[in-house]
Amino acid sequence: MQKLFLYLSALVVFSSSAHALTVLDLNVFDQLQGKWDDGFRMRRTKALADYIKQKKPDIVVFQEAIGNLPGEQRGGEDSTDAAHLTKQYPHRTYIHEMTGADGASYGYWMGSKTKPRVWTEDGFHFPGGVARRVQAAIWDGSIGRNKECLGILSLHFSYQNSEVRQREAEWVLEWLKGQEKNCKQWLVVGDFNADREDKEMQMLFDGGLQPLFKKTQPTVGAYNPIRKIYGENIPSRTIDWALGWNLKGEASVVLRGPWRREWISDHAGVWVTLQ
């Protein structure tokens, strides 16, 4: 009887983990600061594709992705940074945010193994900050015992100052409240340019968004050689987050070191597991 109990317990654990939904979020670094050799981005994106093919997340989310090369159409489904991932993620979309000095399109990319109910694009711009786009999608029957819907919102807060980001945080909270009619459970990921103690993050936490990290680790810092373009003594900070809105899950920091001998970005990634 004891052996049967242990077997059934193991089966329940296996079944639960088998139905987990996994998400990888990463700011892939637009490379518009500093000077880099011609093959730098290709090496990074190949290493990133190798990591994703091995880890097999269900959904991949990028900020600061290259969409189309100079002179090509802005927006659409494909990203140059995700060129090695199109077979793994047949459902995908790219949103243009800005045109770099090199003439290329930079923005947001999201890829999924299953088709979402809807893709959504929105944005905000407050005085003193940067005009930002946000990218979102909703999947039906994705999480929980009752196969509830899941929404994912990808964003990038402005870098200028905390006051601007506080306005952006207010926008996000109001946006999520307005989206509850479409789906109540949301995962919010991206580059917040703010650490836990910053007021804008406290506003998000107090407003109903819960951090999913079991252990908080820095996602940027001088430990990363790419990040040193901002200085040799810059502090290590956690500015990439996974937050849950009516949602439970666990998040961890990944890619804090090189993969296949290549530093993939000036940011670490965030891995999220949702039961």
C-alpha positions as CSV (number, residue, x, y, z in Angstrom):
1,M,0.0,0.0,0.0
2,Q,2.9,2.4,0.8
3,K,4.5,1.7,-2.6
4,L,1.2,2.4,-4.3
5,F,0.8,5.7,-2.4
6,L,4.4,6.8,-3.4
7,Y,3.7,5.8,-7.0
8,L,0.4,7.8,-7.1
9,S,2.1,10.8,-5.4
10,A,4.9,10.8,-8.0
11,L,2.3,10.5,-10.8
12,V,0.5,13.6,-9.5
13,V,3.7,15.5,-9.4
14,F,4.7,14.5,-12.9
15,S,1.2,15.3,-14.2
16,S,1.2,18.7,-12.6
17,S,4.6,19.6,-14.0
18,A,3.7,18.2,-17.4
19,H,0.9,20.8,-17.6
20,A,3.1,23.7,-16.7
21,L,3.2,26.6,-19.1
22,T,6.7,28.2,-19.5
23,V,7.6,31.7,-20.7
24,L,11.0,33.2,-21.4
25,D,11.3,37.0,-21.4
26,L,14.4,38.9,-22.5
27,N,15.5,42.4,-23.4
28,V,17.8,41.3,-26.3
29,F,19.8,44.6,-26.3
30,D,19.2,46.9,-29.3
31,Q,23.0,47.5,-29.7
32,L,22.5,51.2,-30.5
33,Q,25.0,52.2,-27.8
34,G,28.6,51.4,-28.0
35,K,30.7,50.0,-30.9
36,W,30.4,46.4,-31.9
37,D,31.8,44.2,-34.7
38,D,29.6,43.2,-37.6
39,G,29.0,39.7,-36.4
40,F,28.2,40.5,-32.8
41,R,24.4,40.5,-33.0
42,M,24.3,37.3,-35.2
43,R,26.5,35.5,-32.7
44,R,24.3,36.5,-29.8
45,T,21.0,35.6,-31.6
46,K,22.4,32.2,-32.6
47,A,23.4,31.5,-29.0
48,L,19.9,32.6,-27.9
49,A,18.2,30.4,-30.4
50,D,20.3,27.4,-29.2
51,Y,19.3,28.2,-25.6
52,I,15.6,28.4,-26.5
53,K,15.7,25.2,-28.5
54,Q,17.2,23.3,-25.6
55,K,14.9,24.8,-22.9
56,K,11.8,24.8,-25.0
57,P,9.6,27.5,-23.5
58,D,6.0,27.6,-24.7
59,I,6.1,31.4,-25.2
60,V,9.0,33.7,-25.9
61,V,8.9,37.5,-25.4
62,F,11.5,40.0,-26.5
63,Q,12.0,43.7,-26.0
64,E,14.6,45.8,-28.0
65,A,14.3,43.3,-30.8
66,I,15.2,44.1,-34.4
67,G,12.1,43.7,-36.5
68,N,13.0,44.5,-40.1
69,L,16.2,45.6,-41.7
70,P,16.7,49.1,-43.2
71,G,14.2,49.9,-45.9
72,E,11.8,47.0,-45.2
73,Q,8.3,47.1,-43.9
74,R,7.8,48.0,-40.2
75,G,5.8,45.5,-38.1
76,G,4.5,42.2,-39.1
77,E,5.2,38.8,-37.7
78,D,9.0,38.3,-38.0
79,S,12.0,39.6,-36.2
80,T,15.6,39.3,-37.4
81,D,16.5,38.3,-33.9
82,A,14.0,35.5,-34.0
83,A,14.9,34.2,-37.5
84,H,16.2,30.9,-36.1
85,L,12.9,30.3,-34.1
86,T,10.2,30.5,-36.7
87,K,9.6,26.7,-36.9
88,Q,9.4,26.4,-33.1
89,Y,7.0,29.3,-32.8
90,P,4.5,29.4,-35.7
91,H,2.3,32.0,-34.0
92,R,4.3,35.2,-33.6
93,T,4.1,38.9,-34.1
94,Y,6.4,41.9,-34.1
95,I,5.6,45.5,-33.1
96,H,7.7,48.5,-34.3
97,E,8.6,51.1,-31.7
98,M,11.4,53.1,-33.2
99,T,13.8,53.5,-36.1
100,G,17.4,53.4,-35.1
101,A,20.3,55.5,-36.5
102,D,21.1,52.5,-38.6
103,G,17.7,52.6,-40.3
104,A,16.5,49.3,-38.8
105,S,13.3,48.8,-36.9
106,Y,13.4,48.1,-33.2
107,G,10.5,47.0,-31.0
108,Y,8.9,43.9,-29.5
109,W,8.5,40.3,-30.6
110,M,6.4,37.5,-29.1
111,G,6.3,33.9,-30.3
112,S,4.1,31.1,-29.2
113,K,3.6,27.4,-29.9
114,T,-0.1,27.7,-29.7
115,K,-2.4,30.3,-31.3
116,P,-3.6,33.1,-29.1
117,R,-7.2,34.3,-29.2
118,V,-6.0,37.8,-30.0
119,W,-2.9,39.9,-30.4
120,T,-3.1,43.4,-28.9
121,E,-1.0,46.5,-29.5
122,D,-1.1,49.7,-27.4
123,G,1.3,52.3,-26.0
124,F,1.9,55.3,-23.8
125,H,3.9,58.5,-23.8
126,F,4.3,60.9,-20.9
127,P,6.2,64.2,-20.7
128,G,9.9,63.6,-20.0
129,G,9.8,60.0,-21.1
130,V,10.0,57.9,-24.3
131,A,7.1,57.0,-26.6
132,R,6.6,53.3,-25.8
133,R,4.6,50.5,-27.3
134,V,3.2,47.6,-25.4
135,Q,2.5,44.1,-26.8
136,A,0.0,41.7,-25.5
137,A,-1.8,38.5,-26.3
138,I,-4.5,36.3,-24.8
139,W,-4.6,32.5,-24.9
140,D,-7.7,30.5,-24.0
141,G,-7.6,27.3,-21.9
142,S,-4.0,27.8,-20.8
143,I,-3.7,27.6,-17.1
144,G,-5.2,26.1,-13.9
145,R,-7.4,23.2,-13.3
146,N,-10.3,25.0,-15.0
147,K,-8.2,25.8,-18.1
148,E,-8.5,29.5,-17.7
149,C,-7.3,32.1,-20.1
150,L,-3.9,33.8,-19.8
151,G,-2.9,37.2,-21.0
152,I,0.7,38.3,-21.4
153,L,1.7,42.0,-21.5
154,S,5.2,42.9,-22.6
155,L,6.5,46.4,-21.8
156,H,9.6,48.6,-21.5
157,F,9.4,51.5,-19.1
158,S,11.3,54.8,-19.8
159,Y,14.9,55.1,-18.6
160,Q,14.8,58.9,-17.8
161,N,13.6,59.1,-14.2
162,S,11.3,57.7,-11.6
163,E,8.6,60.3,-12.0
164,V,8.0,59.3,-15.6
165,R,7.9,55.6,-14.7
166,Q,5.4,56.3,-12.0
167,R,3.0,57.7,-14.6
168,E,3.7,54.6,-16.7
169,A,3.0,52.4,-13.8
170,E,-0.4,54.1,-13.3
171,W,-1.1,53.5,-17.0
172,V,-0.3,49.8,-16.7
173,L,-2.6,49.3,-13.7
174,E,-5.5,51.0,-15.4
175,W,-4.8,49.1,-18.6
176,L,-5.0,45.8,-16.7
177,K,-8.2,46.7,-15.0
178,G,-9.7,47.5,-18.4
179,Q,-8.6,44.2,-19.8
180,E,-10.2,42.1,-17.1
181,K,-13.4,41.8,-19.3
182,N,-11.3,40.0,-21.8
183,C,-9.2,37.9,-19.4
184,K,-8.6,38.2,-15.7
185,Q,-5.3,36.5,-15.4
186,W,-2.2,38.4,-16.7
187,L,1.5,37.9,-16.7
188,V,3.3,41.2,-17.1
189,V,7.0,41.0,-18.2
190,G,9.6,43.3,-19.5
191,D,12.3,45.9,-18.7
192,F,10.9,48.1,-16.0
193,N,14.2,50.1,-15.6
194,A,13.4,50.0,-11.8
195,D,14.4,47.9,-8.9
196,R,12.2,46.6,-6.1
197,E,12.6,49.6,-3.7
198,D,11.8,52.2,-6.4
199,K,8.5,53.9,-6.0
200,E,7.1,52.9,-9.4
201,M,7.6,49.2,-8.5
202,Q,5.9,49.7,-5.1
203,M,3.0,51.3,-6.9
204,L,2.6,48.3,-9.1
205,F,2.8,45.9,-6.1
206,D,0.3,48.0,-4.1
207,G,-1.9,48.2,-7.2
208,G,-2.3,44.4,-7.4
209,L,0.7,43.1,-9.4
210,Q,2.6,40.5,-7.5
211,P,6.3,39.7,-8.1
212,L,6.7,36.0,-9.1
213,F,10.4,35.7,-8.1
214,K,11.1,33.2,-5.4
215,K,14.6,34.6,-5.3
216,T,15.5,38.0,-6.5
217,Q,18.8,38.3,-8.4
218,P,20.3,41.2,-10.4
219,T,19.4,41.2,-14.1
220,V,21.9,44.0,-15.0
221,G,25.2,45.1,-13.7
222,A,28.9,45.5,-14.4
223,Y,29.3,41.7,-14.0
224,N,28.0,41.6,-17.6
225,P,30.7,42.9,-20.0
226,I,28.1,44.2,-22.5
227,R,26.5,46.3,-19.7
228,K,29.9,48.0,-19.1
229,I,29.1,50.4,-21.9
230,Y,27.3,52.4,-19.2
231,G,30.3,52.4,-16.9
232,E,32.8,50.1,-15.1
233,N,31.2,50.6,-11.7
234,I,27.5,50.6,-12.4
235,P,25.5,48.9,-9.7
236,S,23.9,45.5,-10.0
237,R,20.1,45.8,-10.1
238,T,16.9,43.8,-10.7
239,I,15.1,45.7,-13.4
240,D,13.5,42.9,-15.5
241,W,10.4,41.5,-13.8
242,A,7.7,38.9,-14.0
243,L,4.5,40.1,-12.3
244,G,1.2,38.3,-11.8
245,W,-2.3,39.9,-12.0
246,N,-4.7,37.5,-10.5
247,L,-2.1,34.9,-11.3
248,K,0.2,32.5,-9.5
249,G,3.5,31.2,-10.7
250,E,7.2,31.2,-10.2
251,A,9.9,33.1,-11.9
252,S,13.7,32.9,-11.9
253,V,16.6,34.9,-13.4
254,V,18.4,33.0,-16.2
255,L,21.2,33.8,-18.6
256,R,23.2,35.7,-16.0
257,G,26.3,34.4,-17.6
258,P,27.4,33.4,-21.1
259,W,25.7,30.7,-23.1
260,R,27.9,28.8,-25.5
261,R,30.6,31.2,-24.6
262,E,28.5,34.2,-25.7
263,W,26.9,36.9,-23.6
264,I,23.5,37.1,-25.2
265,S,22.4,40.5,-23.9
266,D,23.2,43.3,-21.5
267,H,20.2,42.0,-19.6
268,A,19.6,38.6,-18.0
269,G,16.4,36.8,-18.9
270,V,13.4,35.9,-16.8
271,W,12.0,32.4,-16.9
272,V,8.4,31.9,-15.7
273,T,6.5,28.7,-14.9
274,L,2.7,28.8,-14.6
275,Q,0.8,25.7,-13.4
